[in-house]
Amino acid sequence: MSLNPFIEVLHRKNLKATVQRIEILKILTQSQNHPTAEEVYSQAKSKFPTISPATVYKTIQALKEAGKVQELAFYEKKTRFDANIQPHINALCLKCGKIQDVIDPKVEEFIKHFSHKLTYKIEGQRIDFYGICTECQHRTRDRNVT
């Protein structure tokens, strides 16, 4: 995923595209686990020990306001961030909290189908599935066998 659209957002928000902010962009765009702001900060701090939490929060907020990052609040869970803004499903494991993106052309068809039935111009979507991931199913099964 190209970082250029994200860097353009920083410039429009009068934020310099520092190496620390570029690292934040990389973490968000390359992450498969929808990190929390604290996790982004922790990962960025391991590479840039002097980075401040404020830099992380300001950068994420700017990207969120520009529609480049989606904020995902799940019940009883910390807010997470997803740089994948194409139509998809978030599958959340109720045991371990892992989130997996389900990307399928039928998701977009589903959204188009309902946009024709509504008088709304669809600006975005969020579809969440809740269940137990394969790893947690195996762990539970293994515990029940012994």
VENZI-V625664 format. One line per field, one symbol per residue. ss: DSSP state (H for helix, E for strand, C for the rest). phi: phi as a letter, one per 20 degrees, with the letter a starting at -180 (. if undefined). burial: + if it has 24 or more other ideal C-beta (glycine too) atoms within 12 Angstrom, else -. A space follows every 50 residues. Layout:
ss=???
phi=???
burial=???
This chain:
ss=CCCHHHHHHHHHCCCCCCHHHHHHHHHHHHCCCCCEHHHHHHHHHHHCCC CCHHHHHHHHHHHHHCCCCEEECCCCCCCEEECCCCCCEEEEECCCCCEE EECCHHHHHHHHHHHHHCCCCCCCCCEEEEECCHHHHHHHHHHHHC
phi=.fegfffgfgffeldfeffffffgffffeefddlffffffgfffffecge fdgffffffffffffemecdedddglcffdcceedfgadeddefednfdc eddbgffffgffgfffeeeeefdabbcdddadfgfffffffffffe
burial=-----++-++----+-+--++++++++++-+-+++++-+++-++------ +---++++++++++---+++++-+----+++++++-+++++++---++++ +-----+---+--------------+++------------------
